[in-house]
Amino acid sequence: MTKPDREVATSQRTRAPRVIFEENSGLTSVIPVDLIEETAKLAQRRLKARIAQGKRRSRVKRRL
């Protein structure tokens, strides 16, 4: 998660804070592409297994 960079604008006359500006500092977590690909492949295998399991269950129900 990124932490915003904050800058306070103060009144020159009263020295009171007037506005707080926030912007993304550009710092973030980096995830290697091979880890993303591995996660996607794992999700795809799990989805295929769930679909196959559902087909097997529907065949069993038809026999009953």
C-alpha positions as CSV (number, residue, x, y, z in Angstrom):
1,M,0.0,0.0,0.0
2,T,1.3,3.4,-0.9
3,K,1.7,6.2,1.6
4,P,0.5,9.6,0.3
5,D,2.9,12.6,0.4
6,R,1.3,15.4,2.4
7,E,2.1,19.1,2.0
8,V,0.4,21.8,4.2
9,A,-0.3,25.2,2.7
10,T,-0.3,27.9,5.4
11,S,-1.6,31.5,5.3
12,Q,1.2,34.0,5.0
13,R,-0.7,36.5,7.1
14,T,-2.0,34.3,10.0
15,R,0.4,31.3,9.6
16,A,-2.6,29.1,10.1
17,P,-2.9,25.9,8.0
18,R,-5.3,26.4,5.1
19,V,-5.1,23.4,2.8
20,I,-3.5,19.9,2.9
21,F,-2.4,18.6,-0.4
22,E,-2.0,14.8,-0.8
23,E,-0.4,12.9,-3.7
24,N,0.9,9.5,-4.3
25,S,4.6,9.3,-3.6
26,G,5.1,6.7,-6.3
27,L,6.4,4.1,-3.8
28,T,4.6,0.8,-4.0
29,S,5.0,-2.9,-3.6
30,V,6.5,-4.8,-6.5
31,I,5.3,-8.3,-7.4
32,P,7.5,-10.3,-9.8
33,V,5.8,-11.3,-13.0
34,D,6.6,-15.0,-12.6
35,L,4.7,-15.0,-9.3
36,I,1.7,-13.4,-11.0
37,E,1.8,-16.0,-13.8
38,E,2.2,-18.9,-11.2
39,T,-0.9,-17.5,-9.3
40,A,-2.9,-17.3,-12.5
41,K,-2.0,-20.9,-13.5
42,L,-2.9,-22.2,-10.1
43,A,-6.3,-20.4,-10.2
44,Q,-6.9,-21.8,-13.7
45,R,-6.1,-25.4,-12.5
46,R,-8.4,-25.0,-9.5
47,L,-11.3,-23.7,-11.7
48,K,-10.9,-26.6,-14.1
49,A,-11.0,-29.0,-11.1
50,R,-14.1,-27.4,-9.7
51,I,-15.8,-27.6,-13.2
52,A,-14.9,-31.3,-13.5
53,Q,-16.1,-32.0,-10.0
54,G,-19.4,-30.4,-10.8
55,K,-19.8,-32.5,-13.9
56,R,-19.1,-35.7,-11.9
57,R,-21.7,-34.7,-9.3
58,S,-24.3,-34.0,-12.0
59,R,-23.7,-37.5,-13.6
60,V,-24.2,-39.2,-10.1
61,K,-27.5,-37.3,-9.6
62,R,-28.8,-38.4,-13.0
63,R,-28.2,-42.1,-12.1
64,L,-30.2,-41.8,-8.9
